[in-house]
Amino acid sequence: MRRLLSCLFLLLAVPVAAQDEGIVAGLSQNRVAIDATFVGSEILVFGAVKRETPIPEGELGVIVVIEGPSGPVTVRRKERIAGIWVNSDSVVVNDAPAFYAIATSGPFDDVLNEEANKARLVSIDESVWIMDRADRDDEKAFADAVIRIREEEGLYSLAEETVLLAEETLFSTAVTLPSNLVEGLYSARIYLTREGNVVSDHISYVSVHKVGLERWIYNLAHDLPLVYGLLSLAIAIAAGYLASTAFRLFSRG
């Protein structure tokens, strides 16, 4: 939602002008299937800079952002009281992407300046949003906690200088998707920059869905939770009975 509002603001605030450079891009896959054997995947992003005029002056940069579905996240702070760790405080992070990977053709701060970053919400810090509240002075600490946890889980990453740029025309990079992806529609955004300013952008989409047994279990748990619970209980009882029977047989032998 925040990114959509930002895009609408840019459309209203910036007058429409002809672009000297555009982007023609593609993805190695537009659909990722998650099954019982899924251990991760990789998306190859490739493309070219389209021009109808000579190459403009200024340093060319390319940024590729793969973003998963966003949603609220509750972050809790733990404190040690009487020797026991307990939840002492919590904040709801209004908008945090489930997955966020950035690849750039150079150092991030060189490829995109601070003003353009804030306008486009490109960096990881800008992608995690907490609604301003006057009664809190430590909101950023909670947002940083979300970023730190998801970086440790491999869900957030910044890979600088990993976009290969050939003769200011062709570019390519590979983005690794971990095994702990969530379902949803993922966006692949590409920004073309000159001297740190965005001159063109492009967006494509990748669908990530569970298939096979994973899909059946997911649907059962969400559509028929009572049946799912009873089935889980029956499987646990059966597994316990089989384990105890096998133990008795081996003990007699």
C-alpha positions in Angstrom: 0.0 0.0 0.0 2.8 2.4 0.9 4.6 1.7 -2.3 1.4 2.2 -4.3 0.8 5.6 -2.7 4.4 6.6 -3.5 4.0 5.6 -7.1 0.8 7.6 -7.4 2.5 10.6 -5.8 5.3 10.4 -8.3 2.8 10.3 -11.2 1.0 13.4 -9.9 4.1 15.3 -8.9 6.4 14.7 -11.9 5.4 16.0 -15.3 5.3 13.4 -18.1 8.4 13.6 -20.3 9.8 11.5 -23.1 12.4 9.0 -21.9 15.7 8.9 -23.6 16.3 5.4 -22.2 14.0 2.5 -21.6 14.2 -1.1 -20.3 13.5 -4.3 -22.2 13.7 -7.1 -19.7 12.7 -10.7 -19.0 12.8 -13.4 -16.3 14.0 -17.0 -16.5 10.8 -18.1 -14.8 7.4 -16.5 -14.0 6.2 -19.3 -11.7 7.8 -21.0 -8.7 6.2 -24.2 -7.4 6.7 -25.1 -3.8 6.4 -28.9 -3.1 7.7 -31.3 -0.4 11.2 -31.4 -2.1 11.5 -27.6 -2.6 15.0 -26.4 -1.4 15.0 -23.0 -3.0 15.2 -21.6 -6.5 16.9 -19.0 -8.6 15.6 -16.3 -10.9 17.7 -14.9 -13.7 16.9 -11.4 -14.6 18.2 -10.1 -17.9 17.6 -7.3 -20.3 18.8 -4.4 -22.4 18.7 -0.6 -22.4 16.5 0.7 -25.2 17.6 4.0 -26.8 16.6 6.2 -29.7 19.3 8.7 -29.0 23.1 8.6 -28.4 24.1 7.3 -24.9 23.6 10.2 -22.5 26.4 11.5 -20.2 26.7 10.3 -16.6 27.3 7.1 -14.8 24.7 4.4 -15.7 23.4 2.1 -12.9 21.0 -0.8 -12.8 19.0 -1.9 -9.7 17.0 -5.2 -9.5 14.5 -5.7 -6.7 12.6 -8.9 -6.1 9.8 -8.3 -3.5 7.4 -10.7 -1.9 3.9 -9.9 -0.6 3.7 -7.4 2.2 1.8 -7.3 5.4 1.8 -6.3 9.1 4.2 -7.9 11.6 4.0 -7.8 15.4 7.5 -7.3 16.9 7.9 -8.1 20.6 10.7 -7.0 22.9 11.9 -9.4 25.6 13.3 -8.3 29.0 14.7 -10.4 31.8 12.5 -10.0 35.0 13.3 -12.0 38.1 15.6 -14.3 36.0 12.9 -15.0 33.4 12.7 -13.7 29.9 9.2 -12.2 29.2 7.6 -10.1 26.5 7.7 -6.5 27.8 6.7 -4.4 24.8 5.4 -4.8 21.3 4.9 -2.7 18.1 3.0 -3.6 14.9 5.1 -3.0 11.8 2.4 -1.8 9.4 4.1 -3.0 6.2 7.0 -5.4 5.8 7.6 -7.5 2.7 7.9 -11.3 3.3 10.9 -11.4 0.9 13.1 -8.5 -0.3 16.3 -8.9 -2.4 18.2 -6.1 -4.0 21.0 -6.5 -6.6 22.9 -3.5 -8.0 25.5 -2.8 -10.7 27.6 -0.8 -8.2 27.6 0.4 -4.6 24.0 1.2 -3.7 24.7 4.8 -2.6 26.5 5.5 -5.9 23.8 3.9 -8.0 20.8 5.6 -6.3 20.9 8.9 -4.4 19.1 9.4 -1.1 16.3 11.5 -2.5 15.5 9.0 -5.2 15.6 6.2 -2.7 13.1 7.9 -0.4 10.8 8.6 -3.3 10.9 5.1 -4.7 11.2 3.2 -1.4 14.0 1.0 -2.8 16.4 0.2 0.1 15.5 -2.4 2.7 15.2 0.3 5.4 12.6 2.1 3.3 10.6 -1.0 2.5 9.8 -1.7 6.2 7.3 0.8 7.4 5.9 1.7 10.8 3.1 4.3 11.0 4.4 7.3 13.0 3.2 7.5 16.6 3.9 10.4 18.9 4.0 8.3 22.0 7.0 6.2 20.8 10.6 7.2 20.4 12.0 3.7 19.6 10.0 2.6 16.5 13.1 2.3 14.4 14.5 -0.3 16.8 11.5 -2.5 16.1 11.8 -2.0 12.4 15.5 -2.8 12.5 14.6 -6.0 14.5 12.4 -7.2 11.6 15.1 -6.5 9.1 17.8 -8.2 11.2 15.6 -11.4 11.8 14.7 -11.7 8.1 18.3 -11.1 7.0 19.3 -14.0 9.3 16.6 -16.1 7.7 17.9 -15.3 4.2 14.7 -13.4 3.3 16.2 -9.9 3.1 19.5 -9.3 1.2 21.5 -6.6 -0.5 24.0 -7.8 -3.2 25.9 -4.8 -4.4 27.9 -5.0 -7.7 26.2 -8.3 -8.7 24.4 -6.9 -11.8 26.6 -7.5 -14.8 26.4 -4.5 -17.1 28.0 -4.8 -20.6 28.8 -1.7 -22.7 26.0 0.3 -21.0 23.4 -1.8 -22.8 23.1 -5.4 -21.7 22.5 -6.4 -18.0 21.9 -9.6 -16.1 21.9 -10.9 -12.5 20.7 -14.0 -10.6 18.6 -13.7 -7.4 18.4 -16.7 -5.1 15.0 -17.6 -3.6 15.3 -19.5 -0.2 13.3 -22.6 0.7 11.3 -20.7 3.3 9.3 -18.6 0.8 5.7 -17.7 1.5 3.0 -18.0 -1.2 1.9 -15.0 -3.2 2.6 -12.7 -6.1 6.2 -11.4 -6.2 7.3 -8.4 -8.1 10.6 -8.0 -10.0 11.3 -4.3 -10.4 14.2 -2.9 -12.4 15.5 0.7 -12.1 17.8 2.4 -14.6 19.7 5.3 -13.1 22.0 8.1 -14.3 24.1 9.9 -11.7 22.0 8.4 -9.0 18.6 9.5 -10.4 16.0 7.1 -11.8 15.5 7.6 -15.6 13.4 4.5 -16.3 11.8 1.5 -14.6 10.2 -1.8 -15.4 8.2 -4.3 -13.5 7.4 -8.0 -14.0 5.7 -10.6 -11.7 6.5 -14.0 -10.4 3.8 -16.3 -8.9 4.9 -18.5 -6.0 2.5 -21.3 -5.0 2.4 -24.6 -3.2 1.7 -27.6 -5.3 1.0 -31.3 -4.7 0.9 -32.6 -1.1 2.0 -29.2 0.3 -1.0 -27.5 -1.4 -3.4 -30.2 -0.1 -2.2 -29.9 3.5 -2.3 -26.1 3.3 -5.9 -26.0 1.9 -7.0 -28.6 4.5 -5.5 -26.6 7.4 -7.2 -23.3 6.3 -10.5 -24.6 4.8 -11.2 -27.4 7.3 -9.2 -26.8 10.4 -11.3 -29.2 12.5 -10.6 -32.1 10.1 -7.0 -31.1 9.9 -6.7 -31.2 13.7 -8.4 -34.6 14.0 -6.3 -36.0 11.2 -3.1 -34.7 12.9 -4.2 -36.3 16.1 -4.9 -39.6 14.5 -1.5 -39.6 12.7 0.2 -38.8 16.0 -1.6 -41.7 17.8 -0.9 -44.1 15.0 2.8 -43.1 15.0 3.0 -43.5 18.7 1.4 -47.0 18.6 3.7 -48.2 15.8 6.7 -46.9 17.7 5.7 -48.6 20.9 4.9 -51.9 19.1 8.3 -51.8 17.3 10.1 -51.1 20.6 8.4 -54.2 22.2 9.3 -56.4 19.3 12.9 -55.4 19.4 13.0 -55.8 23.2 11.8 -59.4 23.0 14.2 -60.2 20.2 
